[in-house]
Amino acid sequence: MNKDFEKVDAKIIGADGNVFNLLGICQRALKENGYKQEAEELYKRVTNSNSYDMALNIMQEYVNPISVNEKDLGSNENGYEFD
């Protein structure tokens, strides 16, 4: 991880718990915040993990889990962005 890296918020609490869905949400959050290299690193680490719990722990090294119900500016109640 980049020494200037700061965790980003990711709406994974209450999301479909499939590990690949959660991984995608985390990667998207990282990329949207300018952390493309960290998103790639996260993918490699999670896909090489030995368990679901280990995968979740790795994700939490990169993101702050927040609820899918938390509202963002620039998105509607379903979390979809709009212009």
C-alpha atoms as a printed R data frame, in Angstrom:
   type eleno elety resid chain resno       x       y       z
1  ATOM     1    CA   MET     A     1   0.000   0.000   0.000
2  ATOM     2    CA   ASN     A     2   1.039   3.541  -0.719
3  ATOM     3    CA   LYS     A     3   2.361   5.270   2.424
4  ATOM     4    CA   ASP     A     4  -0.161   8.095   1.883
5  ATOM     5    CA   PHE     A     5  -3.046   5.632   1.627
6  ATOM     6    CA   GLU     A     6  -6.188   6.397   3.623
7  ATOM     7    CA   LYS     A     7  -9.088   3.980   3.913
8  ATOM     8    CA   VAL     A     8 -12.164   4.858   1.893
9  ATOM     9    CA   ASP     A     9 -15.826   4.220   2.693
10 ATOM    10    CA   ALA     A    10 -17.440   1.233   0.982
11 ATOM    11    CA   LYS     A    11 -21.106   0.287   1.201
12 ATOM    12    CA   ILE     A    12 -20.713  -3.361   2.087
13 ATOM    13    CA   ILE     A    13 -22.821  -3.597   5.265
14 ATOM    14    CA   GLY     A    14 -26.174  -4.975   4.151
15 ATOM    15    CA   ALA     A    15 -24.956  -5.730   0.612
16 ATOM    16    CA   ASP     A    16 -25.151  -9.183  -0.971
17 ATOM    17    CA   GLY     A    17 -22.529 -11.069   1.039
18 ATOM    18    CA   ASN     A    18 -21.038 -12.950  -1.894
19 ATOM    19    CA   VAL     A    19 -17.295 -12.407  -1.552
20 ATOM    20    CA   PHE     A    20 -16.930 -11.359  -5.191
21 ATOM    21    CA   ASN     A    21 -19.746  -8.822  -4.867
22 ATOM    22    CA   LEU     A    22 -18.127  -7.325  -1.763
23 ATOM    23    CA   LEU     A    23 -14.739  -7.321  -3.461
24 ATOM    24    CA   GLY     A    24 -16.196  -5.457  -6.435
25 ATOM    25    CA   ILE     A    25 -17.770  -2.836  -4.183
26 ATOM    26    CA   CYS     A    26 -14.457  -2.326  -2.377
27 ATOM    27    CA   GLN     A    27 -12.482  -2.127  -5.615
28 ATOM    28    CA   ARG     A    28 -14.906   0.409  -7.081
29 ATOM    29    CA   ALA     A    29 -14.679   2.572  -3.953
30 ATOM    30    CA   LEU     A    30 -10.891   2.483  -4.095
31 ATOM    31    CA   LYS     A    31 -10.734   3.333  -7.799
32 ATOM    32    CA   GLU     A    32 -13.234   6.179  -7.419
33 ATOM    33    CA   ASN     A    33 -10.903   7.668  -4.808
34 ATOM    34    CA   GLY     A    34  -7.766   7.382  -6.934
35 ATOM    35    CA   TYR     A    35  -6.406   4.136  -5.501
36 ATOM    36    CA   LYS     A    36  -6.191   1.958  -8.615
37 ATOM    37    CA   GLN     A    37  -2.992   0.216  -7.489
38 ATOM    38    CA   GLU     A    38  -4.531  -0.592  -4.102
39 ATOM    39    CA   ALA     A    39  -7.663  -1.947  -5.827
40 ATOM    40    CA   GLU     A    40  -5.484  -4.347  -7.839
41 ATOM    41    CA   GLU     A    41  -3.530  -5.321  -4.727
42 ATOM    42    CA   LEU     A    42  -6.778  -5.948  -2.847
43 ATOM    43    CA   TYR     A    43  -8.031  -8.212  -5.640
44 ATOM    44    CA   LYS     A    44  -4.864 -10.308  -5.576
45 ATOM    45    CA   ARG     A    45  -4.842 -10.624  -1.811
46 ATOM    46    CA   VAL     A    46  -8.527 -11.524  -1.503
47 ATOM    47    CA   THR     A    47  -8.477 -14.078  -4.329
48 ATOM    48    CA   ASN     A    48  -5.459 -15.743  -2.711
49 ATOM    49    CA   SER     A    49  -7.001 -15.830   0.760
50 ATOM    50    CA   ASN     A    50  -7.900 -19.126   2.376
51 ATOM    51    CA   SER     A    51 -11.323 -18.308   3.773
52 ATOM    52    CA   TYR     A    52 -14.278 -15.970   3.661
53 ATOM    53    CA   ASP     A    53 -13.311 -14.503   7.034
54 ATOM    54    CA   MET     A    54  -9.760 -13.853   5.871
55 ATOM    55    CA   ALA     A    55 -11.103 -12.168   2.733
56 ATOM    56    CA   LEU     A    56 -13.323  -9.877   4.832
57 ATOM    57    CA   ASN     A    57 -10.411  -8.985   7.104
58 ATOM    58    CA   ILE     A    58  -8.270  -8.080   4.099
59 ATOM    59    CA   MET     A    59 -11.030  -5.869   2.685
60 ATOM    60    CA   GLN     A    60 -11.248  -4.024   5.993
61 ATOM    61    CA   GLU     A    61  -7.573  -3.122   5.701
62 ATOM    62    CA   TYR     A    62  -8.524  -1.019   2.658
63 ATOM    63    CA   VAL     A    63 -12.038   0.253   3.369
64 ATOM    64    CA   ASN     A    64 -14.285   1.521   6.126
65 ATOM    65    CA   PRO     A    65 -17.414  -0.627   5.875
66 ATOM    66    CA   ILE     A    66 -20.569   1.478   5.837
67 ATOM    67    CA   SER     A    67 -24.225   0.602   5.385
68 ATOM    68    CA   VAL     A    68 -25.794   0.427   1.961
69 ATOM    69    CA   ASN     A    69 -28.486   2.675   3.448
70 ATOM    70    CA   GLU     A    70 -26.138   5.600   4.080
71 ATOM    71    CA   LYS     A    71 -26.870   8.376   1.616
72 ATOM    72    CA   ASP     A    72 -24.259  10.059  -0.537
73 ATOM    73    CA   LEU     A    73 -24.519  13.410  -2.208
74 ATOM    74    CA   GLY     A    74 -24.980  12.754  -5.894
75 ATOM    75    CA   SER     A    75 -26.865   9.489  -5.521
76 ATOM    76    CA   ASN     A    76 -30.462   8.503  -5.005
77 ATOM    77    CA   GLU     A    77 -31.901   6.336  -2.245
78 ATOM    78    CA   ASN     A    78 -30.846   3.169  -4.079
79 ATOM    79    CA   GLY     A    79 -27.223   4.276  -4.234
80 ATOM    80    CA   TYR     A    80 -27.304   4.873  -7.977
81 ATOM    81    CA   GLU     A    81 -25.490   7.941  -9.176
82 ATOM    82    CA   PHE     A    82 -27.291  10.534 -11.204
83 ATOM    83    CA   ASP     A    83 -26.327  13.744 -12.995
